[in-house]
């Protein structure tokens, strides 16, 4: 049974790319308005407007808003995936499939990322912990060949998963990671509460931010990542990467893409992939 559970979790990142829109359209994350109404001449404010219209039950108005956004750029993935989820919610499955197919032809990584609305669906995209710090404290090592880093976020997640599950360390900070990859957020949060008071607060904030991301509370996640960067002098590329993803899901492309670029410049491969997917309009 344990082997079966591990096998399912390992294949989860790849299954997410092929999950039907219907299964992902149930959870709408809260998206507060971005301070920047446009990014590279694209009207990101319309994405927030469409979301608010859906919250108010104004589905036809939301469709018009997405149509207006796509009039600026017909293959704009955030608007295509948003409209696909709305079409699916309205039972217009053929139109939902069409929008998703168009988006996937443009970029499968960006499409899977924006469609990851279900519970824990973002897990394969996140950096689960700061590699340098966990390597120093617990001997974590995500790859046997440091010269050949994982080339995609999903591959990086798989390497992280193995290092978490194979360790014999019983520290609460490691237990929090183990519970998280097993999709037990409450247990992961309890493990964080068991940490000593003098534990590295940036690590705690990064892990707490990740839990908020899994619950689609992006505003709370970004606040945790901000605290992690401000409390201590840390420059973990994984932290900038996760904050970048959170900001982009808040449609704050200016800050989100700046974070992804900073992480990519530090050599973090998932950030290089996602910067090209999410910021290269």
Backbone torsions as a table, in degrees:
resi	resn	phi	psi	omega
1	UNK	NA	-43.3	-179.9
2	UNK	-63.1	-41.7	179.2
3	UNK	-61.8	-39.6	-179.9
4	UNK	-64.0	-42.1	-179.1
5	UNK	-64.3	-41.5	178.8
6	UNK	-64.7	-39.2	-179.8
7	UNK	-63.6	-41.9	-180.0
8	UNK	-63.3	-42.9	-178.8
9	UNK	-66.2	-36.6	-179.8
10	UNK	-66.8	-33.6	179.5
11	UNK	-87.4	-5.0	-178.8
12	UNK	-55.7	-44.6	-179.1
13	UNK	-57.8	-34.3	-177.2
14	UNK	-81.6	-31.4	177.8
15	UNK	-67.6	-32.5	-177.3
16	UNK	-61.9	-33.2	-178.8
17	UNK	-65.2	-19.0	-175.8
18	UNK	-117.0	11.6	179.0
19	UNK	-68.4	132.3	-179.8
20	UNK	-60.7	152.5	-179.6
21	UNK	-58.4	-34.9	-176.8
22	UNK	-57.0	-40.7	-176.6
23	UNK	-73.8	-15.8	-175.7
24	UNK	-107.1	-4.7	-174.0
25	UNK	-93.1	6.0	-174.7
26	UNK	-80.9	-28.8	-174.1
27	UNK	-113.3	117.1	177.3
28	UNK	-103.0	115.9	-180.0
29	UNK	-72.2	152.6	177.8
30	UNK	-75.0	125.1	-176.4
31	UNK	-123.2	90.6	176.4
32	UNK	-65.4	155.7	-176.6
33	UNK	-63.6	139.7	175.4
34	UNK	-79.1	149.7	178.0
35	UNK	-66.0	-31.0	178.5
36	UNK	-94.3	119.3	-176.9
37	UNK	-80.1	-18.4	179.6
38	UNK	-135.5	153.4	173.5
39	UNK	-139.9	119.8	-176.3
40	UNK	51.3	43.3	177.1
41	UNK	68.8	15.0	176.0
42	UNK	-104.4	136.0	-172.1
43	UNK	-81.2	80.1	-178.1
44	UNK	-64.6	-24.7	179.0
45	UNK	-62.1	-27.5	178.9
46	UNK	-66.0	-30.2	177.8
47	UNK	-65.3	-41.8	176.9
48	UNK	-66.9	-38.4	178.3
49	UNK	-62.7	-44.3	179.2
50	UNK	-61.1	-40.2	178.2
51	UNK	-62.8	-46.4	-179.9
52	UNK	-63.0	-37.3	177.8
53	UNK	-63.8	-38.7	177.2
54	UNK	-64.9	-40.3	177.9
55	UNK	-58.8	-35.2	-179.2
56	UNK	-87.2	6.0	179.7
57	UNK	77.6	12.8	-178.9
58	UNK	-92.3	68.4	-171.7
59	UNK	-69.8	-41.0	179.1
60	UNK	-66.4	-37.6	176.6
61	UNK	-64.2	-38.8	178.5
62	UNK	-64.1	-39.3	177.0
63	UNK	-61.3	-41.5	177.9
64	UNK	-63.0	-36.9	179.3
65	UNK	-66.7	-44.6	176.3
66	UNK	-61.6	-41.2	178.2
67	UNK	-60.1	-39.9	179.3
68	UNK	-65.5	-41.0	178.7
69	UNK	-64.9	-40.7	-178.6
70	UNK	-73.5	-16.0	175.0
71	UNK	-66.8	-24.6	177.3
72	UNK	-74.5	-40.2	178.9
73	UNK	-153.5	111.3	-169.3
74	UNK	-66.6	-22.7	-178.5
75	UNK	-107.8	24.9	-178.6
76	UNK	-71.7	110.7	-169.0
77	UNK	-62.5	-44.2	179.5
78	UNK	-57.3	-39.7	179.3
79	UNK	-74.6	-37.8	178.7
80	UNK	-63.4	-46.0	-179.1
81	UNK	-69.9	-34.7	175.6
82	UNK	-64.2	-42.6	179.1
83	UNK	-69.4	-35.7	178.1
84	UNK	-61.0	-44.9	179.1
85	UNK	-63.1	-38.7	179.4
86	UNK	-69.0	-43.2	176.1
87	UNK	-56.5	-43.7	-179.3
88	UNK	-63.2	-41.4	178.8
89	UNK	-61.7	-31.6	179.6
90	UNK	-87.0	1.3	179.4
91	UNK	81.2	12.4	-179.4
92	UNK	-96.5	72.0	-168.1
93	UNK	-67.7	-37.9	-178.8
94	UNK	-63.1	-42.1	179.1
95	UNK	-68.8	-35.9	176.6
96	UNK	-63.2	-45.7	179.4
97	UNK	-62.7	-37.3	179.7
98	UNK	-64.1	-47.6	-179.6
99	UNK	-62.4	-42.2	-179.5
100	UNK	-65.5	-40.0	179.6
101	UNK	-62.6	-41.4	178.2
102	UNK	-62.1	-44.1	-179.6
103	UNK	-64.0	-42.8	-178.3
104	UNK	-65.3	-33.2	177.3
105	UNK	-66.0	-32.1	178.2
106	UNK	-73.0	-50.0	-179.4
107	UNK	-163.7	110.4	-178.4
108	UNK	-67.7	-32.0	-179.5
109	UNK	-67.4	-47.7	179.8
110	UNK	-63.3	-39.9	179.9
111	UNK	-62.9	-48.2	179.0
112	UNK	-61.4	-38.2	-179.6
113	UNK	-63.8	-49.4	-177.7
114	UNK	-72.0	-24.3	178.6
115	UNK	-87.6	-2.7	-176.9
116	UNK	-79.6	71.8	-176.0
117	UNK	-99.2	-16.2	-176.6
118	UNK	-74.4	172.7	-178.2
119	UNK	-61.9	127.5	179.6
120	UNK	65.8	9.9	-174.3
121	UNK	-66.9	-21.3	-179.3
122	UNK	-83.1	-8.3	-172.9
123	UNK	-51.9	-45.5	-177.6
124	UNK	-67.3	-14.3	-179.8
125	UNK	-91.7	-15.8	-173.5
126	UNK	-87.5	147.5	164.0
127	UNK	-80.1	118.3	-170.3
128	UNK	-74.8	-23.5	-177.8
129	UNK	-163.9	162.1	175.5
130	UNK	-77.0	112.6	-172.7
131	UNK	-57.1	-46.5	-176.0
132	UNK	-60.6	-42.7	-176.6
133	UNK	-71.0	-45.1	-179.7
134	UNK	-68.9	-31.1	176.2
135	UNK	-63.7	-43.1	-178.8
136	UNK	-68.2	-42.3	-173.9
137	UNK	-82.3	-38.6	-170.5
138	UNK	-126.6	2.0	178.6
139	UNK	76.7	19.4	178.5
140	UNK	-64.3	140.9	175.2
141	UNK	-147.8	112.1	-171.2
142	UNK	-80.8	-15.8	-178.1
143	UNK	-142.9	141.9	-179.9
144	UNK	-74.2	-24.7	-178.2
145	UNK	-119.9	97.2	-177.7
146	UNK	-63.6	-16.1	178.9
147	UNK	-82.3	-9.8	-179.8
148	UNK	-126.8	75.1	-178.5
149	UNK	-68.9	154.9	177.4
150	UNK	-55.6	139.5	-171.1
151	UNK	-92.1	-8.9	-179.9
152	UNK	-136.6	160.4	175.9
153	UNK	-57.5	-39.0	-179.5
154	UNK	-66.2	-40.2	177.8
155	UNK	-66.5	-38.8	178.4
156	UNK	-64.1	-41.3	177.8
157	UNK	-59.4	-41.5	-179.3
158	UNK	-62.8	-42.0	177.1
159	UNK	-62.7	-43.5	178.1
160	UNK	-61.8	-41.6	-178.6
161	UNK	-58.2	-47.3	-180.0
162	UNK	-60.6	-42.9	-177.7
163	UNK	-65.4	-34.4	179.7
164	UNK	-71.5	-47.1	-174.5
165	UNK	-75.0	-26.2	-176.1
166	UNK	-89.3	-10.1	-177.9
167	UNK	-75.1	149.2	176.2
168	UNK	-99.8	2.8	179.7
169	UNK	-67.7	135.7	-178.1
170	UNK	-110.2	11.9	180.0
171	UNK	-59.7	146.6	179.9
172	UNK	-55.2	-35.8	-180.0
173	UNK	-64.7	-33.3	176.5
174	UNK	-77.0	-39.1	177.6
175	UNK	-61.0	-37.8	178.7
176	UNK	-60.2	-40.5	177.5
177	UNK	-67.5	-42.3	-179.6
178	UNK	-62.2	-42.7	177.5
179	UNK	-64.8	-36.0	-177.2
180	UNK	-66.5	-44.7	-179.2
181	UNK	-69.6	-19.7	174.0
182	UNK	-89.3	7.8	174.8
183	UNK	64.9	32.4	175.7
184	UNK	-109.6	81.5	-176.3
185	UNK	-62.8	-44.9	178.7
186	UNK	-57.5	-42.6	179.2
187	UNK	-66.3	-36.5	177.6
188	UNK	-64.4	-41.6	179.2
189	UNK	-66.3	-38.3	178.2
190	UNK	-64.6	-38.3	178.6
191	UNK	-62.7	-37.9	177.6
192	UNK	-64.8	-34.7	178.8
193	UNK	-68.6	-20.7	179.8
194	UNK	-82.9	-5.3	-178.8
195	UNK	-68.7	150.3	176.2
196	UNK	-60.8	153.6	-177.7
197	UNK	-64.3	-28.2	-178.3
198	UNK	-92.3	14.7	-179.9
199	UNK	-67.9	153.3	-178.8
200	UNK	-55.0	112.2	-174.3
201	UNK	-69.4	-26.4	178.2
202	UNK	-67.9	-37.9	175.9
203	UNK	-63.1	-46.8	-179.7
204	UNK	-60.2	-43.3	-179.2
205	UNK	-67.0	-37.4	178.3
206	UNK	-65.5	-44.5	179.2
207	UNK	-65.9	-38.2	177.5
208	UNK	-66.4	-38.7	176.3
209	UNK	-62.3	-38.8	177.5
210	UNK	-63.0	-40.8	178.5
211	UNK	-63.3	-39.5	177.2
212	UNK	-64.5	-36.9	177.5
213	UNK	-62.5	-41.2	-179.6
214	UNK	-64.5	-26.7	178.2
215	UNK	-94.5	9.1	177.5
216	UNK	61.3	28.2	172.9
217	UNK	-99.5	78.1	-171.4
218	UNK	-68.8	-34.8	179.4
219	UNK	-62.8	-45.0	177.6
220	UNK	-65.0	-39.5	180.0
221	UNK	-61.5	-47.7	-179.6
222	UNK	-62.2	-37.2	177.5
223	UNK	-61.6	-41.9	177.3
224	UNK	-64.2	-44.0	179.5
225	UNK	-63.8	-38.4	176.1
226	UNK	-60.3	-45.2	179.0
227	UNK	-61.4	-39.5	-179.6
228	UNK	-61.2	-38.4	-178.9
229	UNK	-77.0	-31.1	-175.4
230	UNK	-85.2	-33.3	-173.2
231	UNK	-68.6	-43.3	-179.4
232	UNK	-126.9	161.4	177.5
233	UNK	-84.0	86.2	178.6
234	UNK	-123.1	147.6	179.5
235	UNK	-133.8	46.1	-179.2
236	UNK	-69.2	124.5	178.9
237	UNK	-62.3	-30.0	178.6
238	UNK	-64.4	-33.5	-179.2
239	UNK	-71.1	-45.2	176.3
240	UNK	-63.2	-38.9	179.1
241	UNK	-60.4	-50.7	-179.1
242	UNK	-64.2	-40.6	178.6
243	UNK	-64.5	-36.1	176.8
244	UNK	-61.5	-43.5	178.4
245	UNK	-63.2	-42.4	179.2
246	UNK	-62.1	-43.7	179.3
247	UNK	-64.5	-38.5	179.7
248	UNK	-66.5	-37.2	177.0
249	UNK	-69.5	-17.0	171.4
250	UNK	-91.1	5.2	-177.6
251	UNK	63.1	26.7	172.7
252	UNK	-97.6	76.8	-173.9
253	UNK	-69.5	-31.8	-178.1
254	UNK	-59.4	-53.3	-180.0
255	UNK	-74.0	-38.2	-178.4
256	UNK	-62.0	-46.5	-179.0
257	UNK	-71.0	-30.9	175.8
258	UNK	-64.1	-41.0	178.0
259	UNK	-66.1	-44.9	179.1
260	UNK	-62.0	-39.0	178.7
261	UNK	-64.4	-42.7	179.4
262	UNK	-62.0	-43.5	178.9
263	UNK	-66.5	-41.1	179.2
264	UNK	-63.7	-40.4	179.5
265	UNK	-64.2	-25.9	177.4
266	UNK	-80.1	-0.5	176.8
267	UNK	93.2	11.4	-179.2
268	UNK	-81.1	109.2	-170.8
269	UNK	-60.1	-45.0	177.8
270	UNK	-56.1	-35.5	178.6
271	UNK	-67.7	-36.9	177.8
272	UNK	-62.3	-42.4	179.7
273	UNK	-66.0	-48.8	-174.5
274	UNK	-73.3	-29.2	175.0
275	UNK	-62.8	-45.0	178.1
276	UNK	-64.8	-34.3	-177.0
277	UNK	-78.3	-38.6	-170.3
278	UNK	-101.3	-19.6	-172.1
279	UNK	-119.4	-5.4	-176.1
280	UNK	-97.1	64.9	-178.4
281	UNK	-74.7	NA	NA
